[in-house]
Amino acid sequence: MEPKDNCPVSEKLDVILVPTVAVSRNGFRLGYGYGYYDRFLAKKNLVKIALTFAKQVVKSIPHSDKDIKIDWIVTEDEFFNRSKIS
């Protein structure tokens, strides 16, 4: 379900909505580990926002040094910046 490698990407991006299965309050998201979004986000200086349900926000998620943190988490109940928590 990842975009193809040859998909054009605008260089004028400021914000990206990042899909999650789960996300921790300190900004780590559940994924397959150094996948498409981590590689893409490592190259860009973007505000990263996860739109997710409150029940998908968990205490902690296993992560590696290659995982890119989400900046903002938005649920139906709240929104918060992970830097205020980290």
N, C-alpha and C positions, 0 to 999 in steps of 0.2 A: 504494500500500500504506500510505499515511499514514492516521491516524485522521481521521474527518470533523470538520469545524470545530465541529460542535455536540455533540461527545461530552462528557459531563460529566466533570469532573476534580475529585477531592477536594482540598480545601485543606489536608488533614492529611498530605500527603506529606512524608517526610524523605529518602527514597532513591529513585532511579530507575535501572533497568537500561536502558542505552542500546545499541541494536543497532549493529554496525559491520561494514563489509566489511574494513576495516583500521584500525589505530590506531597512532599513533607513541608512543614511550616518554615523550614530553613532553605527551601528552594530547590531541593532535588526532586526530580520526577522519575516515575517508573517507566522504563523503556527496555529495549533489548541490549543496551550497553554499547556506547559509542556508535550509535546508528546515524541515520541521515541528519536528524536535527542537531545532534551534538557536533557533527562535522561542519554543518552549515553555520551554526551559531558561533563556533570557534573562530570563524573568519570574519565575522561581522560585529560591529559595535551597535547593537540594537537593544531597545527595551523589550524584554521577554515577558509575556503575559500568559498565564495559564488560566483558562476558563474551565471550571470544574465544579462538580457538586461537592457540597460540604462533607459528605460522607467519604469522599475520595481524598480528603486531606488527612494525612496520617502523621504519627509522631516521628517516624524515621523511615528512611529508605536506604538500602545498601547502595553505595556509590563508589566511583573510582575517581582518580585525578583527571580523567578525560571527560567526565560528566560536567555539563554546563548548567549552572544554576538559573532558575527562573527568578526574575526580579519582582514581579507582582503576581499575586494569586487572587482570583476573583471567584467567589461562590455566590449562591443565591442568598446567603446570610451575611457575608462580609467581604471586604477586600483589604488586603494588607501587603505591605512591602516586606519582603523577607529580610532586607538589611536591618530592619528594626528588630528582628528576632535573632538573627545569626550572631 
